[in-house]
Amino acid sequence: MEPKFRWNYDYSRTLWMKMFLAEPDFPNGKSRVFITFGQALEIIKAVDRLTPGVQKIMYLVGWQGLGHDDCYPEMDVVNEALRCEGDATARESLWRLYEEAKRYHTVVSFHVNVSDAYTATPCFPDLVKHNAVVNDRNGVPTPIEIFNGRDGYKTSYKQFWESGLFKRVFDRFCAVTPVKEAGTVHLDNFCIAENLNPRTGVLEQDEARNRMLDYIASLGIDVTSEYTYREAPLRNESPTHPIRKFYASLGEDMTEVPWESVPIRTLGRIPATWWTSGMSLDDCMQIPPRLYSGHLTDPALLRVFYGAMHGEDIWMKSGPAPKDWEREFTRQFCTLQVPYFYLNRFDRLSVETREGEHTVRFADGVVSQGAAGRITKNGAVLKDGDNVCLPLDEQNGTFIVYSEAGRAGEWNVPDAAFDEAEARVLTSEGEVPVGTVSVCDKKIRLDVKPGQALILRAKS
């Protein structure tokens, strides 16, 4: 199983996250800012110190208009409230952030949306003219959801594509931002809404969505997205979703079909999604993570395969100051992301399920036991709950050692490509040397304090 395109990044071995910058305050005509472009750069620097050498992508949320869920489907107005002092425009600050972030193993890109549409956006009359907004059965544009207190319409992909409006909107986005330079973009909520008049069903909308994805790929840009898209006619995964009420106005049968029987039609075009919802155990065993990766929503699957950490939730809860988010970020990176990187190196061979919990056997003697939170290699324990000692690189020359509660004693390093290594504590301000460790009988001795992450590098 191969991707349709050669992607710019291997998302199964890249730390890709979102950062929520701002949201609209429409009653006051302002942007409610949580993180400015300047603060974003400081977070990126701190993250890089905590994840040394790891390739990272940071998708900015709320960078446009007055913030998150403003302007769509157009994306060519940079949020002026995020401008850095001394810059003439927010666009200047944005481009500078992109350039500076590269020094910290980070590609800055964008969270955008071509599925939603608002009446205030300049292209809305053209969308209506070309039936590129989803209509009810009488041909009237109909809002499906409400965002930031405003009616949210859905674009009808077939008409959006065939009218040429999609290309016009996306090309302007590319002209304003460094998205082509980044080589990746996050298209949020890229699900299908059927147009009831002119009747445009799932298969037609899906074909148009593929044409959009192909066009973006022709510009040299990968597309990540929000969900696993398994769409059947007149169906939404959640029976309480507003689109169900909209479909019900047709008075037609909306018989549910098993989601497992619906193909993932974007497979090979979208390499990663924020939530890998609608993924079965068989899917996880058969679809390699280099082809499709993300954060599993099934807890039992997440416990055994692990998944991409999000980052966004940490900064939304704790704010931009590293002292307030460093420990939680470190915990998630070490206990979720690092094991995910490690397991993604190996082919998935077989699975055993007992009482809803899975044990997966990988190539090279690697076993992941979901119920225990344990990863072993040829019997040597590499992760046991929140105690982790795993290689960070495929050459096994760099290891991450972490303990949530603290742990002193022996740690297994069966694949270490060194006899001696320098140990340093990872902090958001920089690495703190703690001495040298020696490998003896494929083990090291190390005292790890609670919540502490250490990096081991071969001693030169």
C-alpha positions, -999 to +999 in steps of 0.1 A: +000+000+000+017+032-012+007+069-010-005+086-041+021+113-036+057+115-022+051+136+009+075+162+022+074+147+057+071+113+074+043+123+098+047+090+117+082+103+127+075+140+130+062+159+160+033+179+144+011+200+166-013+230+166-009+262+185-041+282+192-033+319+189-065+339+189-103+338+185-128+365+174-146+389+198-171+400+172-193+421+194-163+444+201-147+440+167-115+427+183-093+396+184-090+378+217-053+369+217-038+340+237-004+337+220+012+364+198+036+356+169+064+367+192+053+344+220+049+316+195+085+318+187+095+316+223+073+285+227+089+270+196+124+276+211+114+260+244+098+230+227+130+225+207+150+224+239+127+197+252+127+177+220+163+181+207+168+172+171+132+161+165+116+174+132+086+195+142+057+211+124+036+238+142+002+246+126-010+280+137-047+284+147-064+318+146-036+335+126-062+349+101-089+376+103-098+381+140-090+345+149-101+309+148-132+303+126-131+337+109-130+345+072-134+310+059-131+298+032-108+327+024-074+328+041-056+359+029-059+383+059-033+380+086-045+388+121-031+422+129-035+416+167-007+391+165+019+416+150+052+419+168+064+452+180+086+469+155+070+452+125+050+473+100+024+445+095+013+412+110+022+396+077+058+407+082+058+392+117+043+360+103+070+355+077+097+363+102+083+337+126+084+311+098+120+319+090+132+320+127+114+288+136+136+269+110+165+274+134+147+253+159+139+222+138+104+236+133+083+243+102+056+268+109+024+262+089-013+269+091-046+255+103-072+265+077-106+255+065-121+253+030-153+235+042-169+263+062-182+296+048-195+328+063-217+355+048-192+382+058-164+367+036-159+386+003-163+355-019-197+344-003-218+360-031-198+341-057-202+309-037-240+313-037-240+322-074-222+290-084-242+268-059-208+262-041-226+266-007-247+237+004-284+243-004-316+229+010-339+210-013-354+243-024-320+256-036-316+280-006-282+282+011-286+268+046-264+271+076-254+238+092-235+249+123-229+279+145-193+292+151-184+322+173-221+331+173-224+332+135-241+309+111-217+285+095-224+273+060-208+244+042-191+245+009-203+221-018-170+207-031-181+198-066-193+233-074-165+249-054-140+231-075-157+233-109-164+270-106-127+277-102-134+295-068-113+269-048-082+276-069-087+314-066-091+312-028-062+288-023-038+307-046-044+339-026-037+320+006-004+309-010+005+344-020+001+358+015+016+331+036+047+309+034+025+277+031+043+266-001+076+271+015+064+250+045+053+222+022+024+212+045-010+226+056-038+215+079-073+215+064-096+213+093-130+195+093-126+184+057-157+163+058-184+160+031-217+178+032-242+167+005-258+195-015-295+189-017-301+212-047-285+206-072-283+172-057-246+164-052-240+131-033-210+117-014-193+102-044-194+134-064-183+155-034-155+130-027-142+131-063-141+169-060-123+168-027-097+146-043-093+171-071-087+198-044-061+176-027-044+168-060-042+205-068-026+213-034-002+184-040+007+199-074+019+230-055+042+209-034+021+210-003+011+180+019-024+181+035-031+169+070-066+171+084-089+167+114-106+133+111-106+099+094-131+104+066-154+074+061-185+088+046-216+071+033-247+088+017-267+111+041-246+100+070-226+117+097-206+098+124-225+114+152-264+111+151-266+143+171-246+164+145-266+193+130-261+180+095-284+150+104-313+174+109-305+191+076-305+157+058-337+147+075-355+176+057-353+155+025-376+129+041-354+101+027-340+070+043-309+076+064-302+040+073-269+037+091-242+015+077-213+000+096-185+026+095-160-002+091-175-010+057-170+025+043-136+030+027-112+058+038-113+075+004-086+100+013-061+073+021-029+080+002-038+117-002-040+127+035-010+112+055-021+122+090-052+135+109-056+151+142-080+124+154-077+090+137-113+083+145-131+055+128-100+033+129-105-004+136-079-028+151-076-044+116-070-009+101-042-003+126-026-036+117-029-033+080-023+004+073+013+014+080+018+046+100+040+061+073+008+060+051-016+072+077-009+084+113-023+106+141-039+104+175-062+073+180-095+081+196-102+045+207-085+043+242-076+006+239-059+012+205-041+043+218-027+023+247-011-002+225-001+018+194+003+052+211-001+083+188+007+119+180+005+143+209-013+175+202+004+203+221-024+227+215-044+216+246-014+221+268-009+258+258-046+265+259-048+253+295-015+266+308-006+297+287+026+305+269+050+306+298+072+275+298+073+272+335+035+266+334+035+239+307+069+223+307+062+193+329+030+183+312+045+187+278+075+166+288+052+139+302+032+136+270+062+137+248+080+110+267+051+087+274+030+091+242+051+106+213+085+089+219+069+054+222+049+062+190+081+071+172+097+039+184+069+015+175+064+031+141+099+019+131+087-018+131+062-037+110+031-048+129+029-086+128+001-100+150-023-091+177-039-108+207-070-093+224-083-102+258-111-084+276-109-055+252-072-049+257-046-056+230-011-070+228+007-064+195+038-081+183+061-061+160+091-071+140+125-075+157+110-090+189+092-058+200+059-063+219+035-036+231+010-046+259-018-021+261-033-030+294+001-028+312+014+002+292+045-019+286+069-021+256+095-049+255+122-060+230+132-096+232+120-096+268+138-065+279+114-039+293+118-005+276+086+012+288+067+002+319+038+026+326+053+060+330+089+048+331+105+051+297+139+043+283+137+044+245+159+054+216+150+087+200+168+081+167+168+052+144+206+048+148+201+042+185+227+068+194+203+090+214+180+078+242+152+094+262+148+083+298+118+095+318+099+087+350+068+104+362+071+093+398+109+090+398+130+059+395+165+049+404+183+018+393+188-002+361+173+006+327+175-016+297+192-003+266+195-035+244+201-016+212+224+012+224+249+022+198+274+033+225+293+020+255+293+053+273+269+082+271+266+117+285+234+122+304+217+156+305+184+167+320+160+183+294+145+216+304+128+244+285+159+266+292+185+242+281+202+209+289+217+203+323+247+178+325+244+152+352+273+129+343+283+099+323+266+065+322+282+032+311+265+003+294+270-030+311+252-062+300+229-040+279+218-020+309+226+014+325+222+027+360+205+060+363+186+080+390+157+099+374+138+124+395+100+127+394+088+143+361+123+144+348+134+136+313+171+129+305+187+126+271+216+102+266+241+108+238+271+087+228+302+101+245+326+115+220 
